[in-house]
């Protein structure tokens, strides 16, 4: 049976300062936005979109029930680099089975940013 879903396309992070977030994410992902407007900044990261949008209620505590993981080759190295660039620890790198390693940090706007090494994952 064919699925109508084509796969993940866009992940949105809400931020209280779009310009500072654009600069931070540009440095973290070593990428420049392909779309840059006051209502949305979009980056292409490994074929997927990372979007930044202004927060309307920056005082509201953000939920931690969804984690998005960006694939990397070296989780510890990228985790350390994110911390150096101003992210804060959320979940330290850990092996979750086989060769799969995951970690999460919080960006300066309290969004959870995950990284994963998963040699079994294949884009189809």
N, C-alpha and C positions, 0 to 999 in steps of 0.2 A: 504494500500500500504506500503510495506516495504522500508525503507530508506537504501541506501547503506552506510550511515554514522554511525559510531560506537560510536560517542561521542568525546569529547575533549580528547586529549592525551598529548600534550606537549605545554608548554608556554616557549618562549625564551626571556631572557633579555640580551641585549648587554651591555657589561661593558668594561671600559678602563683598569682595573686591575683585571684580572681573579683570582689571588690568594687572593687579599683583598676581592673581591666579594664572593668568595667561603667561606671564613671565616665569613663574615657578614651574608650571607644567612644561613650558618650552625647554627649560633647563633639565628637568627630570627625565623627559622622554627624548631629549635631543632632537626636537622637531619644532617646526613653525606651523602656525595655524593655516589651514587652507581656506577657512571661512572665519571672518572676524567682524562681527557686528555687535552693537551694544546689548542685544538680547541673546546672543549665542556666539561662542567661539568654538570652532571645530578643528580637531587635529586628526590626521590619519596615522594610526599606530598599528603597524603590522597588518594592514588591510581592513581594520575596523575603525570606527569613529569614537574618539573621546571628546565629549562635548562639555563645555562649561557654560553655565547659565547663572544670571544673578539671582540671589536669594531674596525672597520677599520678606521673610520673617527670620532674620539671622539669629534671633534670640531663642529660637525653638531648638530643643535637643534633637539631634539627628538619630534616626533609627540605626541599629546595628544588625538588622535581620537579613540583609542582603550583602554578599561580598562578591566583587568582581575581581577575577584574577587575570593579570596580564602575563603572558608567557615570557620567560627569560631562560637563559642557559645556566646562570649562576645566581641562585636565590640569595645566598649570604652576601655576595659582593654587591648586588643591587639594593638589598635591604640596608646595608651599611651606607651606601651612597645616598639613599633616600633620607636616612637619618641625618647625614652630614648636610644635606640640602634644606633641612628644616622640618622634615616629617617627624612625627613622634611614634614611639613604639606602640603597637597594638597587640600583635601576636608574633613572637620571635620565629625565625625559620625552624621548621620541624618536618621530619619525614612522616608522611601519613600512609605509607605502605609502598612496597616495591621501591622504585627509585623516585617516587613523587615527593617533592619538597614544596611546601607552601609557607608564606609569611604575609602579614598585613601590617600596614602602618596607617597613621592618620595624617592627612595633609594639613596644612595650616588652617584650613576651614572646617576641620573635624570630619572630613569624609574618609571612609575606609578605602584604602588603595591596596589591592592584593597583588602578589606576584607568585608565580608557580613555575616549577620545572616539572614537566610531565612528558617523558619520552614516548609515552603511549598515545598521546593526543595527535591526531592527524586531521587536517582540514580536508573535508571531502567535497 
